Amino acid sequence: QDKDMGVLTSFLVLVLAVLLAVPLYAPTHVFDPVVLKQIAEDAVAKGGNSTVVVERVMMSVKEKYPSWTVDDPGHAWFFNVAGGAMGSMTILHASLSEYVIIFGTALGTEGSTGRFLADDWFTILWGEQWAHTAGKLEREVYKPGDQHHLAFGDTKQYKMPDECWALEYARGN
């Protein structure tokens, strides 16, 4: 009977491990970077100052993904320092496998993207972002409507030389 209990325990542990691991390897993604880029491009094309463009993007994301976006986009802003770069951000969506935020600065900032187990799409809404990959001698330049994709596991140095705002979407674990 002890042998049967050991087999049953081992089986239950295996089932539990599979149930916990499967969502990590097969996450369901709600957001689409192509759709988010189109939302950003449309907002940029309509013009206005940075406040108007950012607010237009937040409302458009809410309209496209109403069940998945916070009730009052842009209501809560806070400072964030990551990779040495300081900016302010507001969260539009956050889950275990995705987040969508507005990130930027009115003053400029510089730092490291960090290295994450996620893909990250950074779509410029206002201003410019410069990026540099170690070993490349020329910078990448991203302007309003451009989408900077940081692939899973990659890292770069980046700079927002002046006021810059972006719609950021990250997907991964």
N, C-alpha and C positions, 0 to 999 in steps of 0.2 A: 504494500500500500504506500510506503514511503517513496518507492520508485515511481509509482503513478503520480504522486503529488509533485515530485521533482520534474517529471515530464510536463505536467500541466502548468507548473510555474514557469518553466522554460518557454513553453508555447505562448503563454500570456505575455511574458516579457518581450518575445519576438513580435507578437501582434502589436503591442504598445509601441515598440520601437518603429515599426513600419508606419503606424498611424501618425506618429510624430514626425517622421522623416519625409513622408510623401509630400506634405504641403511645402516643405523647404525646397524640394527638388522640382515641384510642379506647381508653382504659384499661379494663381489666377490674376491676370492684370486687367484693370479697369481702363486705365488711361492709355492713349495712343500718342506717341511723340509726333507723328505726322499731323494729327488733328490739332494738337497743341501748337505746333508751328504755324498752322493755318490760322488759328485764332490770333496768334501774335502778329502775323503778317497783316491780317485784316485790320487789327487795331492800329498798327503803325501806319498803314496806308490812309486811314481816316484822318490822321494828323492830330494836332493838339500838343499841349505841353506834356511833360513826363507824368504829372498827376492824372491827366485825362487818359493818356494811353494805358497806364497801369490799371486805373479803375475800369476802363473798358475791357481789358483782358480778364480781370477778376470776375466781372459780371458775365462775360462770355463763357468762361470756364464753368461758372455756376449754372448757366443755361444749358450747356452741353452735357454736364455731368451732375444733375441736380441732387441725386441720391448719394453722391459720393463727395460732395464739396461741403465745407462748413456752412452753416446757416447764414452767417454775416461775413462774407469775405472781406478782408482788410480791416476788420474791427480791431484786432489785436496785433500790434506791431511790437517787435522787440529787437534789441541789439544781439548780434551773434558774432563771435570771434572763432574762426575755424581756420587752421593752417596759417595763422598769423594775419589773416585778412579780416577786417572788421567791417560789418555792414548791418543793415537792418532787414528784417524779414517778417513776412506774415505767412501763416500756414493756410493753404486751401484744402489740402487733404494729407492725411498721414495714416499709414497702415503698416503691417509688418513687412510688406513687400513693395510698397510704393510710397512716394511722397510728392506733392506738388506745392511749391512755394513761390512767392515773389521775393527775390533777394536783390539788394543793391545798396547804393550809397549816393548821397548828394555831394560827397567830397572826394571820392576816389579811394582806392585801397589796393593792396597787393599781398599775395601769399601763395600758398600751395593748395592745390585741389584736394590733396590727400589721396590715398589709395584705398579703394573700397571694392567690396564684392557686389558691385552694382554698376549698371550703365547709367549715365547721367546726361541729360539733354538740357542745355542752357541756352534759351532763346532770348536774344537781346531785344529789349523793348525800347530802350532809350540809351544813348551814349555808345561807348565802345568797350569791348573787352579784348585784351591782348593775351596771348598764351604762348608758352614756350615749352618744348619737349627737350629733355636733356639730350645733347648730341646734335640737335638741329641748330643751325646758326642763324636762321631767320624766324621772326615771330609770326604767329598766326594773328589775323585781325578779324574780329567779328563785329558787325554793325547791326543796326536795327533790322529785325526780320531774319538775321542769320541765326542758325542753330549750331552750337558747338557741342559735339558729341564726345564725351569722355567715356571710352570703352571700359568695360568691366576689368578691374585690376590695374588700369593705367593711372598715371599721375602726371601733372604738369604744374609749372609755375604760371600764375596768371596775374593780370593787373587790369584794374579799371582806372584809367588815368585821370578821370574826372567823373562827373555825375554819370551813373550807369545803373539801369534797372533791367532785370531779366525774369522770365518765367522759367523756373527750374523744375524738371521732372526727373526723379531717380527711380529706377526699377531694379530690384535685387533683394538679397537677403542680408 
